[in-house]
Amino acid sequence: MNGKERWYRRFVNFIKDVRAELKKVTWPSRSEVYSTTIVVILAMIFFGFYLFLVDALSSTLLTKVKDFLG
Protein backbone atom coordinates (compact mmCIF):
# COMPACT_ATOMS: atom_id res chain seq x y z
CA MET A 1 0.00 0.00 0.00
CA ASN A 2 2.87 2.35 0.69
CA GLY A 3 4.09 2.04 -2.91
CA LYS A 4 0.67 3.00 -4.25
CA GLU A 5 0.59 6.09 -2.05
CA ARG A 6 4.00 7.13 -3.30
CA TRP A 7 2.87 6.63 -6.87
CA TYR A 8 -0.25 8.71 -6.25
CA ARG A 9 1.72 11.50 -4.56
CA ARG A 10 4.22 11.59 -7.41
CA PHE A 11 1.37 11.80 -9.92
CA VAL A 12 -0.32 14.63 -8.01
CA ASN A 13 3.00 16.51 -7.76
CA PHE A 14 3.53 16.02 -11.49
CA ILE A 15 0.10 17.49 -12.29
CA LYS A 16 0.79 20.45 -10.01
CA ASP A 17 4.13 21.05 -11.74
CA VAL A 18 2.49 20.86 -15.16
CA ARG A 19 -0.14 23.42 -14.15
CA ALA A 20 2.56 25.74 -12.75
CA GLU A 21 4.56 25.53 -15.99
CA LEU A 22 1.48 26.16 -18.15
CA LYS A 23 0.85 29.38 -16.22
CA LYS A 24 4.32 30.58 -17.31
CA VAL A 25 3.59 30.04 -21.02
CA THR A 26 2.95 33.07 -23.22
CA TRP A 27 0.15 31.99 -25.51
CA PRO A 28 -0.12 33.57 -28.98
CA SER A 29 -3.11 35.69 -29.88
CA ARG A 30 -5.73 34.54 -32.38
CA SER A 31 -4.36 36.87 -35.07
CA GLU A 32 -0.80 35.55 -34.57
CA VAL A 33 -2.01 31.97 -34.93
CA TYR A 34 -4.01 32.88 -38.04
CA SER A 35 -1.11 34.70 -39.72
CA THR A 36 1.47 32.01 -38.98
CA THR A 37 -0.95 29.33 -40.20
CA ILE A 38 -1.33 31.19 -43.52
CA VAL A 39 2.47 31.47 -43.83
CA VAL A 40 2.89 27.73 -43.21
CA ILE A 41 0.21 26.80 -45.76
CA LEU A 42 1.73 29.09 -48.40
CA ALA A 43 5.22 27.71 -47.73
CA MET A 44 3.93 24.15 -48.10
CA ILE A 45 2.29 24.98 -51.42
CA PHE A 46 5.42 26.76 -52.70
CA PHE A 47 7.81 23.96 -51.73
CA GLY A 48 5.39 21.33 -53.01
CA PHE A 49 5.41 22.92 -56.48
CA TYR A 50 9.16 23.49 -56.29
CA LEU A 51 9.89 19.86 -55.45
CA PHE A 52 7.44 18.69 -58.12
CA LEU A 53 9.27 20.77 -60.75
CA VAL A 54 12.71 19.59 -59.60
CA ASP A 55 11.51 15.98 -59.68
CA ALA A 56 9.94 16.33 -63.13
CA LEU A 57 13.00 18.06 -64.59
CA SER A 58 15.46 15.58 -63.10
CA SER A 59 13.33 12.66 -64.26
CA THR A 60 13.21 14.05 -67.79
CA LEU A 61 16.94 14.75 -67.78
CA LEU A 62 17.79 11.26 -66.53
CA THR A 63 15.50 9.67 -69.11
CA LYS A 64 17.21 11.62 -71.91
CA VAL A 65 20.67 10.66 -70.63
CA LYS A 66 19.60 7.00 -70.38
CA ASP A 67 18.22 7.07 -73.93
CA PHE A 68 21.39 8.77 -75.21
CA LEU A 69 23.70 6.24 -73.59
CA GLY A 70 21.71 3.12 -74.14
PDB file of N, CA, C and O in Angstrom:
ATOM      1  N   MET A   1       0.820  -1.197   0.000  1.00  0.00           N
ATOM      2  CA  MET A   1       0.000   0.000   0.000  1.00  0.00           C
ATOM      3  C   MET A   1       0.861   1.257   0.000  1.00  0.00           C
ATOM      4  O   MET A   1       0.475   2.278  -0.568  1.00  0.00           O
ATOM      5  N   ASN A   2       1.996   1.184   0.620  1.00  0.00           N
ATOM      6  CA  ASN A   2       2.874   2.347   0.692  1.00  0.00           C
ATOM      7  C   ASN A   2       3.367   2.742  -0.701  1.00  0.00           C
ATOM      8  O   ASN A   2       3.498   3.929  -1.000  1.00  0.00           O
ATOM      9  N   GLY A   3       3.641   1.750  -1.551  1.00  0.00           N
ATOM     10  CA  GLY A   3       4.095   2.042  -2.909  1.00  0.00           C
ATOM     11  C   GLY A   3       3.025   2.740  -3.730  1.00  0.00           C
ATOM     12  O   GLY A   3       3.331   3.612  -4.544  1.00  0.00           O
ATOM     13  N   LYS A   4       1.760   2.354  -3.517  1.00  0.00           N
ATOM     14  CA  LYS A   4       0.669   2.996  -4.249  1.00  0.00           C
ATOM     15  C   LYS A   4       0.512   4.451  -3.813  1.00  0.00           C
ATOM     16  O   LYS A   4       0.236   5.322  -4.638  1.00  0.00           O
ATOM     17  N   GLU A   5       0.685   4.711  -2.533  1.00  0.00           N
ATOM     18  CA  GLU A   5       0.587   6.094  -2.049  1.00  0.00           C
ATOM     19  C   GLU A   5       1.704   6.936  -2.648  1.00  0.00           C
ATOM     20  O   GLU A   5       1.478   8.075  -3.056  1.00  0.00           O
ATOM     21  N   ARG A   6       2.885   6.388  -2.700  1.00  0.00           N
ATOM     22  CA  ARG A   6       3.997   7.130  -3.299  1.00  0.00           C
ATOM     23  C   ARG A   6       3.721   7.429  -4.765  1.00  0.00           C
ATOM     24  O   ARG A   6       3.983   8.528  -5.253  1.00  0.00           O
ATOM     25  N   TRP A   7       3.186   6.426  -5.456  1.00  0.00           N
ATOM     26  CA  TRP A   7       2.865   6.632  -6.870  1.00  0.00           C
ATOM     27  C   TRP A   7       1.817   7.736  -7.012  1.00  0.00           C
ATOM     28  O   TRP A   7       1.947   8.608  -7.872  1.00  0.00           O
ATOM     29  N   TYR A   8       0.800   7.704  -6.191  1.00  0.00           N
ATOM     30  CA  TYR A   8      -0.255   8.706  -6.246  1.00  0.00           C
ATOM     31  C   TYR A   8       0.291  10.093  -5.926  1.00  0.00           C
ATOM     32  O   TYR A   8      -0.057  11.062  -6.602  1.00  0.00           O
ATOM     33  N   ARG A   9       1.133  10.201  -4.915  1.00  0.00           N
ATOM     34  CA  ARG A   9       1.721  11.503  -4.558  1.00  0.00           C
ATOM     35  C   ARG A   9       2.602  12.040  -5.677  1.00  0.00           C
ATOM     36  O   ARG A   9       2.578  13.233  -5.979  1.00  0.00           O
ATOM     37  N   ARG A  10       3.378  11.151  -6.287  1.00  0.00           N
ATOM     38  CA  ARG A  10       4.220  11.591  -7.410  1.00  0.00           C
ATOM     39  C   ARG A  10       3.359  12.087  -8.563  1.00  0.00           C
ATOM     40  O   ARG A  10       3.687  13.091  -9.194  1.00  0.00           O
ATOM     41  N   PHE A  11       2.267  11.395  -8.840  1.00  0.00           N
ATOM     42  CA  PHE A  11       1.375  11.801  -9.923  1.00  0.00           C
ATOM     43  C   PHE A  11       0.745  13.159  -9.620  1.00  0.00           C
ATOM     44  O   PHE A  11       0.683  14.019 -10.498  1.00  0.00           O
ATOM     45  N   VAL A  12       0.281  13.358  -8.396  1.00  0.00           N
ATOM     46  CA  VAL A  12      -0.319  14.635  -8.008  1.00  0.00           C
ATOM     47  C   VAL A  12       0.712  15.754  -8.103  1.00  0.00           C
ATOM     48  O   VAL A  12       0.397  16.845  -8.576  1.00  0.00           O
ATOM     49  N   ASN A  13       1.939  15.493  -7.657  1.00  0.00           N
ATOM     50  CA  ASN A  13       2.997  16.509  -7.762  1.00  0.00           C
ATOM     51  C   ASN A  13       3.308  16.826  -9.221  1.00  0.00           C
ATOM     52  O   ASN A  13       3.560  17.978  -9.576  1.00  0.00           O
ATOM     53  N   PHE A  14       3.289  15.796 -10.061  1.00  0.00           N
ATOM     54  CA  PHE A  14       3.527  16.015 -11.488  1.00  0.00           C
ATOM     55  C   PHE A  14       2.450  16.922 -12.085  1.00  0.00           C
ATOM     56  O   PHE A  14       2.768  17.851 -12.828  1.00  0.00           O
ATOM     57  N   ILE A  15       1.194  16.664 -11.773  1.00  0.00           N
ATOM     58  CA  ILE A  15       0.097  17.486 -12.295  1.00  0.00           C
ATOM     59  C   ILE A  15       0.226  18.918 -11.794  1.00  0.00           C
ATOM     60  O   ILE A  15      -0.007  19.858 -12.554  1.00  0.00           O
ATOM     61  N   LYS A  16       0.593  19.100 -10.536  1.00  0.00           N
ATOM     62  CA  LYS A  16       0.793  20.449 -10.006  1.00  0.00           C
ATOM     63  C   LYS A  16       1.923  21.166 -10.733  1.00  0.00           C
ATOM     64  O   LYS A  16       1.810  22.353 -11.039  1.00  0.00           O
ATOM     65  N   ASP A  17       3.004  20.459 -11.009  1.00  0.00           N
ATOM     66  CA  ASP A  17       4.127  21.047 -11.741  1.00  0.00           C
ATOM     67  C   ASP A  17       3.730  21.423 -13.164  1.00  0.00           C
ATOM     68  O   ASP A  17       4.127  22.472 -13.671  1.00  0.00           O
ATOM     69  N   VAL A  18       2.952  20.569 -13.799  1.00  0.00           N
ATOM     70  CA  VAL A  18       2.487  20.859 -15.161  1.00  0.00           C
ATOM     71  C   VAL A  18       1.636  22.128 -15.172  1.00  0.00           C
ATOM     72  O   VAL A  18       1.815  22.996 -16.027  1.00  0.00           O
ATOM     73  N   ARG A  19       0.718  22.230 -14.226  1.00  0.00           N
ATOM     74  CA  ARG A  19      -0.139  23.424 -14.150  1.00  0.00           C
ATOM     75  C   ARG A  19       0.688  24.677 -13.901  1.00  0.00           C
ATOM     76  O   ARG A  19       0.415  25.726 -14.486  1.00  0.00           O
ATOM     77  N   ALA A  20       1.697  24.581 -13.040  1.00  0.00           N
ATOM     78  CA  ALA A  20       2.556  25.737 -12.753  1.00  0.00           C
ATOM     79  C   ALA A  20       3.322  26.159 -14.000  1.00  0.00           C
ATOM     80  O   ALA A  20       3.457  27.353 -14.267  1.00  0.00           O
ATOM     81  N   GLU A  21       3.825  25.195 -14.765  1.00  0.00           N
ATOM     82  CA  GLU A  21       4.557  25.527 -15.993  1.00  0.00           C
ATOM     83  C   GLU A  21       3.638  26.131 -17.052  1.00  0.00           C
ATOM     84  O   GLU A  21       4.035  27.053 -17.765  1.00  0.00           O
ATOM     85  N   LEU A  22       2.414  25.619 -17.158  1.00  0.00           N
ATOM     86  CA  LEU A  22       1.484  26.157 -18.151  1.00  0.00           C
ATOM     87  C   LEU A  22       1.102  27.600 -17.844  1.00  0.00           C
ATOM     88  O   LEU A  22       0.783  28.360 -18.758  1.00  0.00           O
ATOM     89  N   LYS A  23       1.130  27.988 -16.573  1.00  0.00           N
ATOM     90  CA  LYS A  23       0.845  29.376 -16.222  1.00  0.00           C
ATOM     91  C   LYS A  23       1.958  30.311 -16.678  1.00  0.00           C
ATOM     92  O   LYS A  23       1.728  31.508 -16.851  1.00  0.00           O
ATOM     93  N   LYS A  24       3.176  29.774 -16.876  1.00  0.00           N
ATOM     94  CA  LYS A  24       4.322  30.580 -17.311  1.00  0.00           C
ATOM     95  C   LYS A  24       4.338  30.786 -18.829  1.00  0.00           C
ATOM     96  O   LYS A  24       5.049  31.661 -19.323  1.00  0.00           O
ATOM     97  N   VAL A  25       3.578  30.006 -19.559  1.00  0.00           N
ATOM     98  CA  VAL A  25       3.595  30.040 -21.021  1.00  0.00           C
ATOM     99  C   VAL A  25       2.941  31.321 -21.527  1.00  0.00           C
ATOM    100  O   VAL A  25       1.905  31.745 -21.015  1.00  0.00           O
ATOM    101  N   THR A  26       3.556  31.931 -22.534  1.00  0.00           N
ATOM    102  CA  THR A  26       2.955  33.069 -23.216  1.00  0.00           C
ATOM    103  C   THR A  26       2.242  32.530 -24.451  1.00  0.00           C
ATOM    104  O   THR A  26       2.884  32.106 -25.412  1.00  0.00           O
ATOM    105  N   TRP A  27       0.931  32.548 -24.418  1.00  0.00           N
ATOM    106  CA  TRP A  27       0.146  31.987 -25.506  1.00  0.00           C
ATOM    107  C   TRP A  27      -0.018  33.019 -26.612  1.00  0.00           C
ATOM    108  O   TRP A  27      -0.209  34.198 -26.313  1.00  0.00           O
ATOM    109  N   PRO A  28       0.048  32.618 -27.878  1.00  0.00           N
ATOM    110  CA  PRO A  28      -0.124  33.568 -28.984  1.00  0.00           C
ATOM    111  C   PRO A  28      -1.582  34.009 -29.100  1.00  0.00           C
ATOM    112  O   PRO A  28      -2.505  33.306 -28.689  1.00  0.00           O
ATOM    113  N   SER A  29      -1.752  35.193 -29.672  1.00  0.00           N
ATOM    114  CA  SER A  29      -3.110  35.686 -29.879  1.00  0.00           C
ATOM    115  C   SER A  29      -3.730  34.978 -31.088  1.00  0.00           C
ATOM    116  O   SER A  29      -3.044  34.283 -31.837  1.00  0.00           O
ATOM    117  N   ARG A  30      -5.029  35.167 -31.258  1.00  0.00           N
ATOM    118  CA  ARG A  30      -5.734  34.538 -32.376  1.00  0.00           C
ATOM    119  C   ARG A  30      -5.175  35.034 -33.714  1.00  0.00           C
ATOM    120  O   ARG A  30      -5.018  34.251 -34.650  1.00  0.00           O
ATOM    121  N   SER A  31      -4.878  36.326 -33.802  1.00  0.00           N
ATOM    122  CA  SER A  31      -4.364  36.868 -35.068  1.00  0.00           C
ATOM    123  C   SER A  31      -2.961  36.337 -35.367  1.00  0.00           C
ATOM    124  O   SER A  31      -2.631  36.116 -36.532  1.00  0.00           O
ATOM    125  N   GLU A  32      -2.129  36.126 -34.346  1.00  0.00           N
ATOM    126  CA  GLU A  32      -0.800  35.554 -34.571  1.00  0.00           C
ATOM    127  C   GLU A  32      -0.910  34.118 -35.069  1.00  0.00           C
ATOM    128  O   GLU A  32      -0.176  33.716 -35.971  1.00  0.00           O
ATOM    129  N   VAL A  33      -1.814  33.351 -34.492  1.00  0.00           N
ATOM    130  CA  VAL A  33      -2.013  31.969 -34.928  1.00  0.00           C
ATOM    131  C   VAL A  33      -2.517  31.940 -36.368  1.00  0.00           C
ATOM    132  O   VAL A  33      -2.055  31.135 -37.177  1.00  0.00           O
ATOM    133  N   TYR A  34      -3.460  32.817 -36.682  1.00  0.00           N
ATOM    134  CA  TYR A  34      -4.009  32.877 -38.041  1.00  0.00           C
ATOM    135  C   TYR A  34      -2.917  33.227 -39.054  1.00  0.00           C
ATOM    136  O   TYR A  34      -2.799  32.570 -40.088  1.00  0.00           O
ATOM    137  N   SER A  35      -2.117  34.261 -38.760  1.00  0.00           N
ATOM    138  CA  SER A  35      -1.108  34.697 -39.724  1.00  0.00           C
ATOM    139  C   SER A  35      -0.005  33.661 -39.894  1.00  0.00           C
ATOM    140  O   SER A  35       0.450  33.435 -41.016  1.00  0.00           O
ATOM    141  N   THR A  36       0.434  33.027 -38.817  1.00  0.00           N
ATOM    142  CA  THR A  36       1.472  32.011 -38.979  1.00  0.00           C
ATOM    143  C   THR A  36       0.930  30.768 -39.682  1.00  0.00           C
ATOM    144  O   THR A  36       1.674  30.095 -40.395  1.00  0.00           O
ATOM    145  N   THR A  37      -0.345  30.455 -39.495  1.00  0.00           N
ATOM    146  CA  THR A  37      -0.947  29.335 -40.205  1.00  0.00           C
ATOM    147  C   THR A  37      -0.976  29.601 -41.708  1.00  0.00           C
ATOM    148  O   THR A  37      -0.688  28.708 -42.506  1.00  0.00           O
ATOM    149  N   ILE A  38      -1.323  30.826 -42.092  1.00  0.00           N
ATOM    150  CA  ILE A  38      -1.327  31.192 -43.517  1.00  0.00           C
ATOM    151  C   ILE A  38       0.080  31.084 -44.102  1.00  0.00           C
ATOM    152  O   ILE A  38       0.252  30.591 -45.216  1.00  0.00           O
ATOM    153  N   VAL A  39       1.082  31.542 -43.360  1.00  0.00           N
ATOM    154  CA  VAL A  39       2.470  31.465 -43.831  1.00  0.00           C
ATOM    155  C   VAL A  39       2.881  30.007 -44.037  1.00  0.00           C
ATOM    156  O   VAL A  39       3.511  29.678 -45.041  1.00  0.00           O
ATOM    157  N   VAL A  40       2.530  29.142 -43.101  1.00  0.00           N
ATOM    158  CA  VAL A  40       2.893  27.728 -43.210  1.00  0.00           C
ATOM    159  C   VAL A  40       2.203  27.085 -44.416  1.00  0.00           C
ATOM    160  O   VAL A  40       2.833  26.325 -45.153  1.00  0.00           O
ATOM    161  N   ILE A  41       0.937  27.376 -44.622  1.00  0.00           N
ATOM    162  CA  ILE A  41       0.215  26.798 -45.763  1.00  0.00           C
ATOM    163  C   ILE A  41       0.812  27.274 -47.079  1.00  0.00           C
ATOM    164  O   ILE A  41       0.992  26.478 -48.001  1.00  0.00           O
ATOM    165  N   LEU A  42       1.123  28.565 -47.177  1.00  0.00           N
ATOM    166  CA  LEU A  42       1.730  29.087 -48.405  1.00  0.00           C
ATOM    167  C   LEU A  42       3.116  28.494 -48.639  1.00  0.00           C
ATOM    168  O   LEU A  42       3.475  28.200 -49.780  1.00  0.00           O
ATOM    169  N   ALA A  43       3.897  28.315 -47.579  1.00  0.00           N
ATOM    170  CA  ALA A  43       5.222  27.712 -47.729  1.00  0.00           C
ATOM    171  C   ALA A  43       5.110  26.265 -48.189  1.00  0.00           C
ATOM    172  O   ALA A  43       5.905  25.814 -49.013  1.00  0.00           O
ATOM    173  N   MET A  44       4.126  25.531 -47.664  1.00  0.00           N
ATOM    174  CA  MET A  44       3.933  24.148 -48.097  1.00  0.00           C
ATOM    175  C   MET A  44       3.558  24.080 -49.569  1.00  0.00           C
ATOM    176  O   MET A  44       4.058  23.223 -50.298  1.00  0.00           O
ATOM    177  N   ILE A  45       2.692  24.968 -50.007  1.00  0.00           N
ATOM    178  CA  ILE A  45       2.290  24.983 -51.418  1.00  0.00           C
ATOM    179  C   ILE A  45       3.487  25.319 -52.298  1.00  0.00           C
ATOM    180  O   ILE A  45       3.717  24.661 -53.313  1.00  0.00           O
ATOM    181  N   PHE A  46       4.254  26.346 -51.912  1.00  0.00           N
ATOM    182  CA  PHE A  46       5.422  26.759 -52.697  1.00  0.00           C
ATOM    183  C   PHE A  46       6.424  25.613 -52.814  1.00  0.00           C
ATOM    184  O   PHE A  46       6.844  25.270 -53.919  1.00  0.00           O
ATOM    185  N   PHE A  47       6.807  25.022 -51.691  1.00  0.00           N
ATOM    186  CA  PHE A  47       7.808  23.958 -51.726  1.00  0.00           C
ATOM    187  C   PHE A  47       7.269  22.693 -52.382  1.00  0.00           C
ATOM    188  O   PHE A  47       8.041  21.928 -52.960  1.00  0.00           O
ATOM    189  N   GLY A  48       5.970  22.457 -52.305  1.00  0.00           N
ATOM    190  CA  GLY A  48       5.387  21.326 -53.009  1.00  0.00           C
ATOM    191  C   GLY A  48       5.545  21.477 -54.514  1.00  0.00           C
ATOM    192  O   GLY A  48       5.954  20.537 -55.196  1.00  0.00           O
ATOM    193  N   PHE A  49       5.218  22.671 -55.040  1.00  0.00           N
ATOM    194  CA  PHE A  49       5.407  22.922 -56.477  1.00  0.00           C
ATOM    195  C   PHE A  49       6.882  22.898 -56.862  1.00  0.00           C
ATOM    196  O   PHE A  49       7.245  22.370 -57.913  1.00  0.00           O
ATOM    197  N   TYR A  50       7.727  23.469 -56.015  1.00  0.00           N
ATOM    198  CA  TYR A  50       9.159  23.494 -56.293  1.00  0.00           C
ATOM    199  C   TYR A  50       9.710  22.069 -56.400  1.00  0.00           C
ATOM    200  O   TYR A  50      10.414  21.741 -57.355  1.00  0.00           O
ATOM    201  N   LEU A  51       9.388  21.233 -55.422  1.00  0.00           N
ATOM    202  CA  LEU A  51       9.888  19.862 -55.455  1.00  0.00           C
ATOM    203  C   LEU A  51       9.288  19.071 -56.602  1.00  0.00           C
ATOM    204  O   LEU A  51       9.957  18.203 -57.162  1.00  0.00           O
ATOM    205  N   PHE A  52       8.040  19.351 -56.966  1.00  0.00           N
ATOM    206  CA  PHE A  52       7.442  18.694 -58.123  1.00  0.00           C
ATOM    207  C   PHE A  52       8.213  19.054 -59.394  1.00  0.00           C
ATOM    208  O   PHE A  52       8.513  18.182 -60.209  1.00  0.00           O
ATOM    209  N   LEU A  53       8.531  20.336 -59.559  1.00  0.00           N
ATOM    210  CA  LEU A  53       9.274  20.769 -60.749  1.00  0.00           C
ATOM    211  C   LEU A  53      10.679  20.179 -60.785  1.00  0.00           C
ATOM    212  O   LEU A  53      11.134  19.732 -61.837  1.00  0.00           O
ATOM    213  N   VAL A  54      11.371  20.173 -59.647  1.00  0.00           N
ATOM    214  CA  VAL A  54      12.712  19.591 -59.603  1.00  0.00           C
ATOM    215  C   VAL A  54      12.650  18.105 -59.931  1.00  0.00           C
ATOM    216  O   VAL A  54      13.503  17.602 -60.663  1.00  0.00           O
ATOM    217  N   ASP A  55      11.664  17.399 -59.407  1.00  0.00           N
ATOM    218  CA  ASP A  55      11.509  15.978 -59.678  1.00  0.00           C
ATOM    219  C   ASP A  55      11.214  15.733 -61.149  1.00  0.00           C
ATOM    220  O   ASP A  55      11.803  14.843 -61.762  1.00  0.00           O
ATOM    221  N   ALA A  56      10.301  16.519 -61.720  1.00  0.00           N
ATOM    222  CA  ALA A  56       9.939  16.334 -63.130  1.00  0.00           C
ATOM    223  C   ALA A  56      11.127  16.635 -64.046  1.00  0.00           C
ATOM    224  O   ALA A  56      11.383  15.902 -65.001  1.00  0.00           O
ATOM    225  N   LEU A  57      11.846  17.711 -63.750  1.00  0.00           N
ATOM    226  CA  LEU A  57      12.998  18.058 -64.593  1.00  0.00           C
ATOM    227  C   LEU A  57      14.114  17.021 -64.476  1.00  0.00           C
ATOM    228  O   LEU A  57      14.711  16.636 -65.482  1.00  0.00           O
ATOM    229  N   SER A  58      14.397  16.567 -63.257  1.00  0.00           N
ATOM    230  CA  SER A  58      15.464  15.579 -63.101  1.00  0.00           C
ATOM    231  C   SER A  58      15.054  14.246 -63.722  1.00  0.00           C
ATOM    232  O   SER A  58      15.898  13.543 -64.276  1.00  0.00           O
ATOM    233  N   SER A  59      13.797  13.895 -63.639  1.00  0.00           N
ATOM    234  CA  SER A  59      13.334  12.657 -64.262  1.00  0.00           C
ATOM    235  C   SER A  59      13.472  12.736 -65.776  1.00  0.00           C
ATOM    236  O   SER A  59      13.929  11.788 -66.415  1.00  0.00           O
ATOM    237  N   THR A  60      13.076  13.862 -66.344  1.00  0.00           N
ATOM    238  CA  THR A  60      13.207  14.052 -67.791  1.00  0.00           C
ATOM    239  C   THR A  60      14.667  14.022 -68.216  1.00  0.00           C
ATOM    240  O   THR A  60      15.019  13.390 -69.212  1.00  0.00           O
ATOM    241  N   LEU A  61      15.517  14.708 -67.456  1.00  0.00           N
ATOM    242  CA  LEU A  61      16.943  14.749 -67.785  1.00  0.00           C
ATOM    243  C   LEU A  61      17.557  13.352 -67.705  1.00  0.00           C
ATOM    244  O   LEU A  61      18.318  12.961 -68.590  1.00  0.00           O
ATOM    245  N   LEU A  62      17.240  12.608 -66.668  1.00  0.00           N
ATOM    246  CA  LEU A  62      17.792  11.262 -66.532  1.00  0.00           C
ATOM    247  C   LEU A  62      17.287  10.325 -67.620  1.00  0.00           C
ATOM    248  O   LEU A  62      18.027   9.461 -68.091  1.00  0.00           O
ATOM    249  N   THR A  63      16.041  10.492 -68.017  1.00  0.00           N
ATOM    250  CA  THR A  63      15.502   9.671 -69.112  1.00  0.00           C
ATOM    251  C   THR A  63      16.225   9.975 -70.419  1.00  0.00           C
ATOM    252  O   THR A  63      16.545   9.063 -71.182  1.00  0.00           O
ATOM    253  N   LYS A  64      16.483  11.261 -70.678  1.00  0.00           N
ATOM    254  CA  LYS A  64      17.213  11.622 -71.913  1.00  0.00           C
ATOM    255  C   LYS A  64      18.646  11.111 -71.882  1.00  0.00           C
ATOM    256  O   LYS A  64      19.154  10.656 -72.907  1.00  0.00           O
ATOM    257  N   VAL A  65      19.305  11.174 -70.740  1.00  0.00           N
ATOM    258  CA  VAL A  65      20.672  10.657 -70.627  1.00  0.00           C
ATOM    259  C   VAL A  65      20.667   9.141 -70.816  1.00  0.00           C
ATOM    260  O   VAL A  65      21.540   8.603 -71.496  1.00  0.00           O
ATOM    261  N   LYS A  66      19.698   8.449 -70.226  1.00  0.00           N
ATOM    262  CA  LYS A  66      19.595   6.995 -70.381  1.00  0.00           C
ATOM    263  C   LYS A  66      19.378   6.622 -71.834  1.00  0.00           C
ATOM    264  O   LYS A  66      20.004   5.688 -72.337  1.00  0.00           O
ATOM    265  N   ASP A  67      18.488   7.348 -72.521  1.00  0.00           N
ATOM    266  CA  ASP A  67      18.223   7.069 -73.931  1.00  0.00           C
ATOM    267  C   ASP A  67      19.453   7.358 -74.796  1.00  0.00           C
ATOM    268  O   ASP A  67      19.716   6.645 -75.765  1.00  0.00           O
ATOM    269  N   PHE A  68      20.199   8.399 -74.445  1.00  0.00           N
ATOM    270  CA  PHE A  68      21.385   8.769 -75.215  1.00  0.00           C
ATOM    271  C   PHE A  68      22.478   7.722 -75.053  1.00  0.00           C
ATOM    272  O   PHE A  68      23.167   7.392 -76.018  1.00  0.00           O
ATOM    273  N   LEU A  69      22.643   7.203 -73.852  1.00  0.00           N
ATOM    274  CA  LEU A  69      23.700   6.240 -73.591  1.00  0.00           C
ATOM    275  C   LEU A  69      23.317   4.820 -73.973  1.00  0.00           C
ATOM    276  O   LEU A  69      24.186   4.003 -74.275  1.00  0.00           O
ATOM    277  N   GLY A  70      22.048   4.524 -73.963  1.00  0.00           N
ATOM    278  CA  GLY A  70      21.708   3.120 -74.142  1.00  0.00           C
ATOM    279  C   GLY A  70      20.944   2.828 -75.341  1.00  0.00           C
ATOM    280  O   GLY A  70      20.604   1.672 -75.590  1.00  0.00           O
TER     281      GLY A  70
END
